[in-house]
């Protein structure tokens, strides 16, 4: 039996200023279908989203929609050259 695929996504987050921001983002993103774990770092300005399953991981648009009205902006991290 093959284990279910594991998906790890990292996004940059703008608008976080404190621990309460981290908690709100974590709580909202955990509600997204398929998301199993969320790790948020205000210090690094990023969020890591983990999901498992046969379906593809949630898109950036779906995750951003979960933060609707909260004034946080998710984006793909910039590539370092």
C-alpha positions, 0 to 999 in steps of 0.5 A: 500500500502506497502512502498518500502524497505529501505536499509542502508549500511555502508562501511569503506573507505581508501584513503580519505584525505580531503573534496574534497575526500568526494565530489568525492566519494559522486558524483560517488556513487550517480550515481549507479543505485538505490542509493538515498543518500550518506553520506561520512565522511573523519574524520570517514573514512566511507561512508553510502549508502542509497537505496530504492526499490524492488531490492537488494542494490548495492553490494560492488563490484558495488560501488567499481567499481563506484570509479574505478581509484580514488584510494579509497578502500571500505570495510565492517567495522570490527566487534567490539568485 
